[in-house]
Amino acid sequence: MQIRNIAIIAHVDHGKTTLVDKILHSTNVFRANQETGELIMDNNDLEKERGITILSKNVSVVYKDVKINVIDTPGHADFGGEVERVLKMADGVILLVDAFEGPMPQTRFVLQKALQLNLKPIVVINKVDKPNCRPDEVHDAVFELFFNLDATEEQLDFPTFYGSGKNGWFNDSLTQREDILPLLDGILKHVPEPKISEGTLQMQITSLDYSTFLGRIAVGKVVRGTLAENQPISLVQTDGTIKKSRVRELYVFESLGKKRVTEVQPGDICAVVGLEDFGIGDTIADFENPEALPVISVDEPTMNMLFSINNSPFFGKDGKFVTSRHLRDRLLKETEKNLALRVVDTDSADSFLVYGRGILHLGVLVETMRREGYELTVGQPQVILKNIDGKKCEPYETLVVDVPQEFASKVIDLVTRRKGEMLIMETKGEMQHLEFEIPSRGLIGLRTQMLTNTAGEAVMAHRFNDYKPWKGPIPGRSNGVLIAKEGGTTTGYSLDKLQDRGSFFVDPGEEVYRGMIIGENNKPGDLVVNPNEGKKLTNMRASGSDAATNIAPKILMTLEECMEYIQQDECIEVTPNHTRMRKTILDEEERKKFQKMMKAEEVN
């Protein structure tokens, strides 16, 4: 049977997962009466809630007697490690571009990786049913992008398809039709068959699967030779050590599931059961004369955060896993399949430095652990600095903002205050398209401010660019916080009296502890307040005095917003049911002593 392996790459929200849905429907993977719902591939709870793809997934369909393995990839730069290794399994890529937005920064990042691997591109311009879309201009922009990324003559001669994933049609011209068959024909015609070289068995493990019955499963593409059940093999690890092992069971992908087979032909993507202690990037090779494939290289992380055990007074009330051993084991388990993540021990046995690609990358990890029943404390995200030629250097990113014209000046002001420099400003329809170069530090906390100042209209995206010399201090948040003076239960009476001091993150009747952040101060500087004071009861009744407790509802913040909000001396307590912000040092006197000490050190 002929095989085609294709990966779908695009910027976030340009419609990759919807396209995979349509391919599954049009090749009759489902019975006519089967209820499937939308976004079949995003089956993880977090993916459904956020509407983004986090983990790449494989499906396979059969069209005109050719097996097509389709790989859905994430669109966020923070999950770049996921994309880089998955492209190793593909022979061609579908580059999906929004007919209004055109190629975005993330499109560029993923396309660059695909072109470096000499994959054959097919360009699909999606959402041509949108008002004020501009498919022809977008086509020219994509061509220019290919040219800037040093594509070969052959890659520049890419076929283009237009259509709307939501309405279920794709065609090689702008004429609307009923189905997506022209695109499927295009895949058969333009994507080459897998290249099969002569020689002994070679297969690189590019992703991991886990089953409670079978344990860890290795997934990858057989590059040459055939792989059979019960076959003895050598596992060549990334550091060069060779382990002898045996294949217990073999599966190939069929529709949405896997099918057990006795043998896998070269060029097909398969799952291998029965190997011990393998990692991503290892090669399954011939038993007698093993040859390794080149190791997968992944871009460096640019941000780190301190993860430690929960040491607040409310420790152990919510979670099942609360000790440092639990935390350490879970983080190390995550590094096995999350290539762009690194965990480093610190001087303290209770804390670990976790390095990742960005706030979303680390935020998804914390959110996943919280749902599994872990309690932990995370500190403020810090960028990773390097010393290059004796100069202190920090990571810079390219920031792209699309915003209605009346807000453009506010956006430029916000970004330049955070040491960003404007590179490009152009008008797209009613929107202003702005591009900046900004230190990664300047991006922490920028999104919330940007959305507040543009009435939620700004669309921003950024990707890592390069390390450049340090730009000097960047101002943090301008207001201080309100801190609880004592532990206890908050009262409406007390919060009502404090309303003129700032806005609150807690409602009446919530448990708080000393040193917990309960609101934002209206002025710079922190303020310690008592939210738990009860009303003194007298025998006199005053008309209307009790009706005066009209308290504004508390401000709700997501985990990522908390990460962007906190400053250096603060941290976030994350438990399965609560996310609370607090000072790292809970006692007020201790905090003052520490601040004096820090100031004295700065003077010296």
C-alpha positions in Angstrom: 0.0 0.0 0.0 1.3 3.5 -0.9 1.9 5.9 2.0 1.9 9.6 2.4 3.1 11.3 5.7 1.9 14.9 6.1 2.1 17.4 9.0 -0.3 20.4 9.3 1.4 23.5 10.5 0.0 27.0 11.1 -0.2 29.9 13.5 -2.5 29.5 16.5 -6.3 29.8 15.6 -5.8 29.5 11.8 -7.8 26.2 11.7 -5.5 23.2 11.8 -7.7 21.0 14.0 -10.8 21.9 12.0 -9.1 20.9 8.8 -8.1 17.5 10.3 -11.8 17.1 11.3 -12.9 17.7 7.7 -10.3 15.2 6.3 -11.6 12.5 8.8 -15.2 13.2 7.8 -14.6 13.2 4.0 -12.8 9.9 4.0 -15.7 8.2 5.8 -13.8 7.4 9.0 -17.2 7.7 10.9 -20.4 5.9 10.3 -23.1 8.2 8.9 -25.1 8.1 12.1 -22.2 8.7 14.5 -22.1 11.8 16.7 -18.5 13.1 16.7 -18.7 16.8 17.7 -16.2 19.4 16.8 -12.4 19.3 17.2 -12.1 15.6 17.5 -8.3 15.7 17.9 -8.2 18.1 20.9 -9.2 15.4 23.4 -7.3 16.7 26.5 -9.4 18.8 28.9 -7.0 21.7 28.9 -7.1 21.8 25.1 -10.9 21.8 25.0 -11.1 24.6 27.5 -8.5 26.9 25.9 -9.4 25.9 22.3 -5.7 25.3 21.4 -3.6 22.3 20.5 -0.9 21.5 23.1 0.2 18.0 22.2 0.7 16.9 18.6 -1.4 13.8 17.5 -1.5 11.3 14.6 -4.4 9.9 12.7 -4.5 8.0 9.4 -7.0 7.9 6.6 -7.3 5.9 3.4 -8.1 7.8 0.2 -8.0 6.2 -3.3 -6.2 3.2 -1.8 -3.4 5.4 -0.4 -2.8 5.6 3.3 -2.3 9.2 4.5 -0.8 9.7 7.9 -1.9 13.2 9.2 -0.1 14.9 12.1 -1.8 17.8 13.9 0.7 20.2 15.5 0.4 23.0 18.1 0.5 26.6 16.9 2.0 28.4 19.9 5.7 29.2 20.0 5.8 27.9 23.5 5.2 24.4 22.3 7.8 24.6 19.6 9.7 21.6 21.0 6.6 19.5 20.2 6.5 20.7 16.5 10.3 20.4 15.8 10.4 16.7 16.6 7.1 15.8 14.9 8.2 17.2 11.6 10.8 14.4 11.5 8.0 12.0 10.8 6.5 13.9 7.8 7.5 14.0 4.1 5.4 17.0 3.3 3.6 19.8 5.1 0.4 21.7 4.7 1.0 25.3 5.6 -2.4 26.8 6.7 -2.7 30.6 6.5 -5.7 32.7 7.5 -7.0 34.7 4.5 -7.3 37.9 6.6 -4.3 37.8 9.0 -1.8 36.3 6.5 1.5 34.7 7.7 2.0 35.5 11.4 5.3 35.1 13.5 4.6 31.6 14.5 3.9 30.6 10.8 7.4 31.8 10.1 9.0 29.8 12.9 7.4 26.5 12.0 7.8 26.9 8.3 11.6 27.6 8.8 11.9 24.2 10.5 10.0 22.4 7.8 12.1 23.9 5.0 15.3 23.0 6.7 14.2 19.4 6.7 13.5 19.7 2.9 9.8 18.9 3.3 7.5 19.6 0.3 5.1 22.4 1.2 1.4 22.8 0.1 -0.1 26.1 1.0 -3.8 26.3 2.1 -5.4 29.7 2.5 -8.3 29.1 4.9 -11.3 31.2 6.0 -11.9 32.9 2.6 -15.5 33.3 3.7 -14.5 35.9 6.2 -15.5 39.6 5.4 -12.7 41.8 4.2 -10.3 38.8 3.6 -7.6 39.2 1.0 -6.5 35.8 -0.4 -4.4 37.2 -3.3 -2.4 39.5 -1.1 -1.9 36.7 1.5 -0.7 34.4 -1.3 2.0 37.0 -2.3 3.0 37.4 1.4 3.4 33.7 1.8 5.6 33.6 -1.4 7.7 36.4 0.1 8.0 34.6 3.4 9.3 31.4 1.5 11.8 33.6 -0.3 13.1 35.2 2.9 13.5 31.8 4.5 15.8 30.7 1.6 13.5 28.1 0.1 14.8 26.1 -2.8 13.4 26.6 -6.4 11.4 23.5 -6.0 9.9 24.6 -2.6 9.1 28.0 -4.1 6.9 26.3 -6.7 4.3 25.4 -4.1 0.7 24.5 -5.0 -2.0 26.7 -3.4 -5.5 25.8 -2.3 -8.3 28.1 -1.1 -11.3 27.4 1.0 -13.1 27.5 4.3 -12.6 24.7 6.9 -15.7 25.7 8.8 -17.9 25.4 5.7 -16.1 22.2 4.7 -14.7 23.1 1.2 -11.3 23.5 -0.4 -10.4 24.0 -4.0 -7.4 25.0 -6.2 -9.2 28.2 -7.1 -11.6 30.5 -5.3 -14.7 28.8 -6.7 -16.8 27.3 -3.9 -17.7 23.6 -4.0 -19.2 21.0 -1.7 -16.2 19.0 -0.5 -12.4 19.0 0.1 -11.5 16.3 -2.5 -9.2 18.7 -4.6 -7.0 19.1 -1.5 -6.8 15.3 -0.9 -5.9 14.8 -4.6 -3.3 17.5 -4.2 -1.8 15.6 -1.2 -1.5 12.5 -3.3 0.0 14.4 -6.2 2.4 16.8 -4.5 3.6 15.0 -1.4 6.4 12.6 -2.2 6.3 9.0 -1.1 8.6 8.3 1.9 12.2 8.0 0.8 13.4 4.5 1.5 17.1 3.9 1.6 18.7 0.5 1.4 20.2 -1.0 4.6 19.4 -2.4 8.0 16.6 -1.3 10.3 16.5 2.4 11.5 13.6 4.2 13.3 13.9 7.3 15.4 11.6 7.7 18.4 9.9 11.1 17.9 7.1 11.0 20.5 5.8 9.0 23.4 2.5 7.5 24.2 1.4 6.0 27.5 -1.1 3.2 28.2 -1.9 1.9 31.7 -1.8 -1.7 30.3 1.2 -1.6 28.0 3.4 1.1 29.8 5.4 3.5 27.7 5.0 3.3 23.9 7.6 4.6 21.4 6.2 6.4 18.3 8.2 7.2 15.2 8.7 6.6 11.4 10.6 3.5 10.1 13.2 5.1 7.9 14.7 1.9 6.4 14.4 -1.8 6.9 11.3 -3.5 8.2 10.3 -3.9 11.8 8.6 -7.1 13.0 7.0 -8.4 16.2 9.4 -10.3 18.6 12.3 -8.9 16.6 15.5 -8.4 18.6 16.8 -4.9 18.2 19.4 -2.4 19.5 18.3 0.8 21.2 20.9 3.5 20.4 20.5 6.3 23.0 21.3 9.9 22.4 24.5 9.7 24.5 25.7 6.8 22.3 25.1 3.9 24.7 23.6 0.8 23.1 21.0 -1.4 24.8 19.8 -4.7 23.4 16.0 -5.2 23.5 13.1 -6.9 21.8 9.9 -5.6 20.2 6.9 -7.0 22.1 4.0 -5.6 20.1 3.7 -3.4 17.0 0.8 -1.0 16.1 0.2 1.2 13.1 -2.3 4.2 13.2 -5.7 3.5 11.6 -8.4 6.2 11.7 -8.4 7.6 15.2 -7.0 4.5 16.9 -4.2 2.0 16.5 -4.3 -1.4 14.8 -2.0 -4.3 15.9 0.2 -5.7 13.1 3.0 -8.2 12.8 5.3 -6.2 10.5 5.7 -2.5 9.6 7.0 -1.5 6.1 9.6 1.3 5.8 8.0 4.8 5.5 5.1 4.1 7.8 4.6 5.6 11.2 4.2 3.0 14.0 4.1 2.5 17.8 6.4 0.0 19.5 5.6 -1.7 22.8 8.1 -3.5 25.0 11.1 -1.2 25.1 12.6 -0.2 28.5 14.2 3.2 29.4 14.0 4.9 26.1 13.9 8.7 25.4 12.8 10.9 22.6 15.5 11.1 19.9 16.8 7.5 20.5 17.2 5.2 17.4 15.8 1.7 17.2 18.4 -0.1 15.0 19.5 -3.5 13.8 20.5 -6.0 16.5 23.9 -6.8 15.1 25.2 -3.7 13.5 23.3 -0.7 14.9 23.6 2.7 13.2 22.1 5.8 14.9 20.2 8.6 13.2 21.2 12.2 13.9 19.8 13.4 17.2 16.9 15.9 17.3 18.0 19.4 18.2 15.6 21.6 20.1 15.8 25.4 20.6 17.0 26.5 24.0 14.5 27.5 26.7 14.4 31.3 27.4 12.6 31.5 30.8 12.7 29.9 34.2 10.6 29.6 37.3 11.2 28.4 40.8 8.8 25.5 41.7 8.8 24.6 45.4 6.6 22.7 47.9 3.6 24.5 49.3 4.7 26.0 52.7 1.7 28.2 53.4 -0.5 27.8 56.5 -3.1 26.1 54.3 -0.6 23.4 53.2 -2.1 19.9 52.7 -5.8 21.0 52.9 -6.5 20.3 49.2 -3.9 18.2 47.4 -2.9 14.6 47.5 0.7 15.1 46.5 2.4 17.7 48.7 6.0 16.6 49.5 9.2 17.5 47.6 9.7 13.9 46.5 6.3 13.9 44.8 7.1 17.3 43.1 10.6 16.2 42.0 9.3 12.8 40.5 6.5 14.6 38.6 8.8 17.2 37.1 11.4 14.6 36.0 8.6 12.5 34.5 7.5 15.6 32.5 11.0 16.1 31.0 10.9 12.7 29.4 8.2 13.7 26.9 8.4 17.5 27.0 11.7 18.2 25.1 11.9 21.9 25.6 11.6 21.6 29.4 14.6 21.3 31.8 14.6 20.8 35.6 17.6 21.8 37.7 18.1 21.1 41.5 18.7 24.2 43.7 20.5 24.6 47.0 17.2 23.9 48.8 15.9 20.3 48.7 12.3 21.7 48.5 12.7 23.8 45.3 13.5 23.2 41.7 14.3 25.6 38.8 12.2 24.7 35.8 13.3 26.1 32.4 10.7 26.5 29.6 9.9 28.3 26.4 7.5 30.9 27.8 4.7 31.7 30.3 2.2 29.6 28.5 4.5 26.6 28.4 5.1 26.7 32.1 1.5 27.7 32.9 0.1 24.6 31.1 2.5 22.4 33.2 1.4 24.0 36.5 -2.3 23.7 35.5 -1.8 20.0 34.5 -0.1 19.2 37.8 -2.9 21.1 39.8 -5.5 18.9 38.2 -3.6 15.8 39.0 -3.8 16.7 42.7 -0.4 18.5 43.4 0.1 21.4 45.7 3.0 23.7 44.9 4.3 27.2 45.0 5.7 28.9 41.9 7.8 32.1 41.8 8.0 35.0 39.4 9.1 33.9 35.9 12.6 35.1 35.1 14.4 35.3 31.8 17.6 33.4 31.3 20.7 35.7 30.8 23.9 34.7 29.0 27.4 36.2 28.9 28.4 36.7 25.3 31.9 38.2 24.6 32.0 39.5 28.1 28.7 41.4 27.8 25.5 40.6 29.7 22.9 39.5 27.1 19.2 38.7 27.4 16.7 37.1 25.0 14.8 39.4 22.6 11.5 38.6 20.8 9.7 39.9 17.8 6.3 41.1 18.9 3.4 41.5 16.4 0.3 43.4 17.4 -2.9 43.9 15.3 -5.1 46.5 16.8 -7.9 48.9 15.6 -6.4 52.3 14.5 -7.7 54.4 17.4 -5.7 52.2 19.9 -2.4 52.1 18.0 -0.8 55.0 19.9 -1.6 53.4 23.3 0.0 50.1 22.1 3.1 51.9 20.9 3.4 53.8 24.2 3.0 50.6 26.3 5.7 48.7 24.3 8.2 51.5 24.1 8.0 52.0 27.9 9.1 48.4 28.2 12.1 49.0 26.0 10.5 47.8 22.8 11.5 49.3 19.4 9.0 49.6 16.5 10.2 48.0 13.2 7.1 48.0 11.0 3.7 49.9 11.0 1.2 49.2 8.2 -2.5 49.4 7.7 -4.5 46.2 7.0 -8.2 47.1 6.4 -9.4 48.8 9.6 -6.6 47.3 11.6 -3.1 48.7 12.3 -0.3 46.0 12.0 2.6 46.8 14.3 5.9 44.9 14.7 8.4 45.5 17.5 11.6 44.1 18.8 11.4 43.8 22.6 13.4 42.1 25.4 11.6 39.0 26.7 11.4 40.6 30.2 9.2 43.3 28.7 6.6 40.8 27.6 6.0 39.5 31.2 2.8 41.2 32.3 2.3 43.1 29.0 -0.7 41.1 27.7 -3.1 42.1 30.6 -2.1 45.8 30.3 -2.5 45.7 26.5 -6.0 44.2 26.7 -7.1 46.7 29.3 -5.8 49.6 27.3 -7.3 48.5 24.0 -10.7 47.4 25.3 -9.7 43.8 24.6 -9.3 44.4 20.9 -5.5 43.8 20.5 -4.3 40.5 19.0 -0.7 39.9 20.0 1.8 37.2 19.1 5.5 36.9 19.7 8.4 34.6 19.0 12.0 34.3 20.2 14.5 36.1 18.0 18.0 36.3 19.4 20.2 37.1 22.4 21.3 40.8 22.5 22.9 43.1 25.0 21.0 43.9 28.3 18.6 46.9 27.9 18.6 48.1 31.5 15.8 48.0 34.1 12.2 47.7 32.9 9.4 49.2 35.2 7.2 46.5 36.8 3.6 47.0 38.0 3.0 50.5 39.2 0.6 49.8 42.1 1.3 48.0 45.3 -0.8 45.2 46.9 -3.0 44.9 49.9 -1.7 42.2 52.3 -3.7 40.4 55.1 -2.5 41.3 58.6 -3.8 38.2 60.3 -5.3 34.8 59.4 -9.1 34.3 59.6 -12.3 34.7 57.7 -12.9 37.9 55.7 -16.0 39.9 56.7 -18.2 42.1 54.6 -18.0 44.8 57.2 -14.3 45.0 57.1 -14.0 44.8 53.3 -16.6 47.5 52.9 -14.5 49.9 55.0 -11.4 49.1 53.0 -12.9 49.6 49.6 -11.5 53.1 49.1 -8.0 51.6 49.5 -8.1 49.4 46.4 -9.8 46.5 44.7 -10.0 43.0 46.1 -9.1 39.4 45.0 -11.3 37.9 47.8 -15.0 38.0 48.7 -16.5 38.1 52.2 -16.4 34.8 54.0 -13.2 33.5 52.4 -10.3 32.0 54.5 -7.1 34.1 54.4 -3.7 33.8 56.2 -1.1 36.3 57.3 1.0 37.6 54.3 -1.5 36.6 51.7 -2.2 39.1 48.9 -5.9 40.0 49.1 -6.1 42.9 46.7 -4.4 45.7 44.7 -3.6 49.0 46.4 -4.7 52.2 44.6 -1.2 53.7 45.2 2.4 52.5 44.8 3.7 50.6 47.8 2.3 47.7 49.8 -0.3 48.1 52.5 -1.0 45.7 55.4 -4.7 45.6 56.2 -7.1 43.7 58.4 -9.9 42.1 56.4 -11.3 40.0 59.2 -12.7 42.6 61.7 -16.2 41.8 62.9 -18.8 44.4 63.5 -19.2 45.5 67.1 -22.8 44.8 68.2 -24.7 47.4 70.2 -28.2 47.5 71.3 -29.0 50.5 69.2 -30.4 50.1 65.7 -29.4 52.7 63.2 -31.6 53.0 60.1 -29.9 52.1 56.8 -26.4 51.5 58.3 -26.4 47.7 57.4 -27.7 48.3 53.9 -24.4 50.2 53.1 -22.3 47.1 52.6 -22.3 47.1 48.8 -19.0 45.5 48.0 -17.6 45.3 44.5 -17.2 41.6 43.4 -13.7 40.2 43.6 -11.3 40.3 40.6 -10.8 36.8 39.1 -7.4 36.1 37.6 -6.2 33.1 35.6 -3.0 31.3 36.5 -1.1 33.0 33.6 -2.4 36.4 34.7 -1.2 35.7 38.3 2.3 34.7 36.9 2.5 38.0 35.0 1.2 40.0 38.0 3.5 39.0 40.8 6.8 40.7 41.6 10.1 39.3 42.8 9.2 39.0 46.5 5.9 37.3 45.8 4.8 33.8 44.7 1.7 31.9 43.8 0.3 29.0 45.9 -1.4 26.5 43.5 -3.6 23.8 44.9 -6.3 21.6 43.2 -9.1 24.0 44.2 -7.4 27.4 44.7 -4.8 29.8 43.2 -3.7 32.3 45.8 -1.0 35.0 45.6 1.2 35.7 48.7 4.4 37.3 49.8 7.3 34.9 49.9 8.1 36.0 53.5 4.7 35.9 55.3 5.7 37.7 58.6 5.6 41.5 58.3 8.6 42.2 60.6 10.7 39.6 58.8 9.8 41.2 55.5 10.9 44.6 56.6 14.2 43.2 57.9 14.9 41.5 54.6 14.1 44.6 52.6 16.5 46.7 54.7 19.2 44.1 54.2 18.6 44.1 50.4 18.8 47.9 50.3 22.0 47.9 52.3 23.5 45.3 49.8 22.5 47.5 46.8 24.2 50.5 48.4 27.4 48.5 48.9 
